[in-house]
Amino acid sequence: MWKLDRRILTHFDFLTILMILPLIVVSGMLIGEIHPALATKHLIYVGVGAVVFILILLLPIRRFNWLIPFFYWLNIALLFSVEFFGHSRLGAKRWIDIPFINFTLQPSELMKPAFVMMLAYLIARYPPSVEGYDLKGFVRLSFFILLPFVLIAKEPDLGTATILLLLGFGILFVVGVRWKIWVTLIGGVIVAMPLIYSQLYDYQKQRLRDFVSEKPSHQVYQSIIAIGSGGLLGKSVEEATQTQMRFLPIASSDFIFAYVVERFGFFGALLLIALYALLIAHLMGIAFWSDDMYIKVVSSGIAIMIFVYMSVNIAMTIGFAPVVGVPLPMFSYGGSSFVNFMILIAIMQNLLTFRYRDMYDIRGKKSFM
């Protein structure tokens, strides 16, 4: 039986939770307006996320950080197994069927928390110099970023793979890499763009062609109509005909931002974006002020993920980015994305809350883990 030292509550980051709660409450309300049956499932996902959050918060993560490489390589093995045992849907092989329990596993989603923690583990063990990582250190860390990127892109799931790529190199940017390496890397990517395009699948090329064409795709066109019809203050549920009459596709998940604007107008959308901006700024503030590499990597990783998901999703709905299956973080309907964010936030809260545990134990104070 363990006793909780009250002082750990002073290290718990309540502000992050207070900023996440409005996202969860408003998204649940909107999903219920779009599709009441999905609202029940969404509530279950939120409940699962809350339970997972509490369980991870109470784990002694720092004491068992030696297990992080095991979980990373386990997920790599699962990504490899997709090639041989994967289940195909709509031309993509991304899922593994678990026998006897009628359950489907998507390893690319499980990879995200393991990916962030592996980078935290490596960076904590081999921190950068004052000038940042040199070429040798950058290449070593890049291997652990590029390996899951290649495996997930091959499924194909270029959206998730690209997010992991941006997440990994974004974390390295925050931690510190010498500027000459970034200049060389960006220049190489620009030169290689024609080759990268030639390796895309036909449907991926079609999405890019739809994006650059004068006329948007049907999905984006209906989304733009919904956004424009919202005006400054939005409409009531009954008047939001673009969504209620099912003109707006995938309104509860990929295009939920368009419904936000249709319901609450320009000012409602601005308020939602401002809330995301405050959350990202807060998380980056934690990363900036912390000397603990685990906290720095995990908090900056969550901030980068939220920024990338939010930016791509909103840009997609207004025709400024190709249509990809990227949800609005902790807002769109969907269990895997929401639970993943809860896992990462719980890990960050654990690292923050219990970072002085050993100091308290050594002084003979109350044991709390």
N, C-alpha and C positions, 0 to 999 in steps of 0.2 A: 504493500500500500504506500503510495507516494503522496506527499503533501505539497501543495502549491505555494511557493513563496510569492507573496503579494506584489513584490517589487517587479516581477516579470511583466505584470500588466502595464507598467509604465513604459515598457518597450514595445508593446503591441501597437501596430499602426492602425488605429481606428479610422483615420481619415480616408484611407483607401477603401475601407468597407463602406463608409458613409457615401462615397462617390459612386460605388458600384450598385448600391441598393436601388437608387432611382432608375438605373438602366434595367434592372431585373423586373421591377414593378411595372414600369411603363411598357416594356416589351411584352410582358405577360398580358396586360390589358389589350394591347393592339393585336396580338396573336389571337386572343379570344374574340375580338371583333371580326377578324378575317375568317377564322375557322375555329369554332368552339371546341371541336374534338381535339384539335392540335393543342389547344390551351391546356387541356388536362395532361397530355403527354409532356408538354413543356414544364408544367408544375412538377411532374415526376423527375424530370431532368434537373430542375432546380433543387429538389430534395436530395437527389443523389449527389449533386455537386456540393451541397451543404454538409452532408455526411462525410464525403471524401475530404472536404476542407478540414473538418474537425479531427478526423483520424490522422491526417498528415501533420496538422499543427502539433499534435501530441507525440509524434515520433522523434526519437533522438537522432536526428539527421546527421549532425556533426560527428557523433560517435561512430556512425556506420558509413561515413563517406567513402570508405574503401570499397563499398559495394557499387558505387556509381559506375565504374567501367564495366562491371558485369551487366548492369541493366542496359547500358549503351550497346554493348556487343550482342546482347540478347535481342534487342530491337533490330540490329543490323541483320541478325540471323533470320528474324521474322520477315524482313524486307526481301532477303534472298529467297525465302521459302515461297513468297508470293509468285515468283516466276514458275515454280514447279507445282504448287498446290493451290494457287490462287483461283478465286472465283471471278468470272468476267461479267461486267454489266455495262451495256452500251459501249462495247469495244474497249473498255478499260479493265485491266486485271489488278484490282487494288484490295481485294477482300479475301480472307481465309475463313472457310466454313469450319466451325468447331463441331465435331461429330457428337451425336447423342443428346446434345442440349439445345439444338436448333439456334445457335448463336453465330453471328458473323463478326469477325475481327478485322479492323482496318489498321495495319501496322504503321502506316504513315502518320496517323493521329497519335498513336502511342509514342512515336519517336520524338515528338516535340519536347515534352518535359525531360526525357532522357538526354536529348541533344543539348539543351540549355545546361543541365547539371553536369554533363561531361565537359563542356567548355569551362564551367566554373571550377571543376575539379582540376583540370589541366592548368588553367591560368593561376589558380591558387598555389599549385605546386611549382610552376615555372613562371613567376610574375615577370612583367616586362621591365626593362631598365628605364631610367629617367627619360631617355630619348624615344622609348617605345620599342616594340619587338623589331629585331633585325630580320634579315631574309630567312635565316635558318629557323628562327622561332615562328615566323609567319607561315612558312611552308609546313612546318610540323602541325600547327593548329588548323591550317587549311585542309589538310588531309581528312581530319575528323568532320569538317564541314562539307567537303565535296563528296565523300563516300555516300552518305544518305541522300544527298542531292541527286547523284547519278542513279541510284537505285529507285528512288521515287519518280524521277523524270522518265524512267524506262517503263513505268507501269502502263500507260503514261498518266502522270498527274503533275503537269508542269506548274500549276498554280501552287500546290503545297510545296513542291521542290524549290520553286523560286522564293517562296516565303522563308523557308529554312536557310536558303543561301543569303538572302538579305539580312535575316536575323543573325546568322553566324558572323558575317563580316561587319554588321552593324555593331555587334558586341565588341569585336576586335577594334573597331574605330573608337568606341568609348574607352576601352582599356588602354589603347595606345599602340600605334604602329607607325614606323618612320614614314614620313610623307612621300619620299621617293618611291616607296613600294606602292602606295596608292596611285600615284601618277602613272607608273608603269602598268599597273593592273587595269586602270580605267582606259588607258590608251590601247592596251591589248584587246579589251572587250569591244571597243569601237571598231578596231580593224577586223575583228572576227565576226562582226554582225552578219555579213552575207553568208558565211559558213554556218552560223547558228541558225539562221532562217531556213537554210536548205535542209537542216536536220529535223525540222518540225514535222509533225503529222499533218495530214491534209486539213483536218477540222481545225487545228490550231492556226494554220495559215489562213483559213477562211475567216476565223475570228479577227485576225489582224486586218484582212481585206475589208471586212465589214466595218471595222473601226475607222479606217482611213477613207472609206467611201463617203460620198456626199450624203447619201441617204442612210440613216442608222438602221440597224436590224430591227425586226418587229418588237423584240423584247425591250430594247432601249427606247424605241419610238413610243411605246405605250407608257414606259416609265417617265419619259419627258412630259407626256400629256398629263399624267397624274401630278407631277411636280408643279407644272404650270398652273393647273387648275386649283392648287391649294391657296394661291395668292399670298397675302401677308399674314393672315390669321387662321387660315385653314377652313375646314368644313365639318359639319356634324357627320356622324356615322352614316346616316341615311343619305346624305348628299354626296358622300365620297363614292360616286358611282364607278369610277375607274377601277376601284378595287372591289367593291361590293358586287359589281356585275361581271367580275372575273376577266376584265380586259388586261389588268396588270398581272403579268406572269410571276409565279413564285413569290407572291407578295409577302408571305410570312417569313421568308428566309433571305434569299439573295437580293430581292428588291424591296425589302421592308423599309429602307430609307425613303423610297418614293411614297410609300403610304404615310410615313411620318409627316412628310411635307404636305401631302393631300389633306391629312387630318388637322395638323397644327400650323401649317403655313410656313412662310419664310422664317418668322421669329422662332417658331418651335424647332425648326431644323438648326437655326443658329444656336439655340440653347443646348441642343444635343451635342453639337460639335464643340461648343465651349466646355461642356462637361467632360468630354473626351480629352480636350486640350489640357484642362486642369489636372486630370488624372495622369496623363502622360508627363506633364511638367513635375508633378509631385513625385512620381516614380523615378524620373531622371534626377531629381533633387536628392533622393535617397542614394542613388548610385554615385552622384558627384561627391557627396559629403562623406561617404563611407570609405574607410581604408580596408575593410574586410572584402576580399576579392569575391567570396561567395555571394555576399549581399550585392556588391557592385554588378556582378554579372547577371544574377537572377532578376534584380529590379530593373536594370537597363534592358534586359531581354524581354521582360513583360511589356515595358514601355514601347520598345521597337515593334513587338508583335501587334500591340493595339494600334499603333500608328499606321503600320503597313496594312493591316486588315481594314481599318476605318477608311484610309485614303483610297485604297483600291476599290472597296465596295461603293463608296460615294461617287468616285470618279466613274465607275462602271455604270451606275444608275443614271448619270447625267450625260453619258456619251463621251466622256473624256478618257476612257480606258476600255480595252477589250473586255468582253463578257467572260468572266471566269467565276468558278464556284467559290467565291470568298465571302463569308458571312460578315455581318456587322458584329464586332466583338461583344459578347455577353448581351446581345440584343436580338439577333436573328434566331429563328426557331432552329433547334438542332442540339442534340445531346453531346456529341463528341467534342465539338468546339468549346461549348460552355464548360464541360467538366475539365478539359485541358487547361483552360484559364484558371479554374478554381484550384487545380493541382499546383500550378505555378505560383499563384498568389498565396496559397497555403505554405508552400516551401519558403517563399520570401518572408512571410509572417513568422514562420518557425525560426528562420535564421536570425531575424531581428529580435524576436521575443526572448530566445534562449541564448543569446550571444554571450551573456555574462554568467551562465550557469556554473561553469567550473570554478569561477572566482568565488561565487557564493558557497559552493560545496567545500572548497578549501578552507574558508574562514569558519566552517562549522555551523553555518546557518541552516535554516530549514532546507531539506531536500525537496526538490520539486520535479524530479524526473526519474 
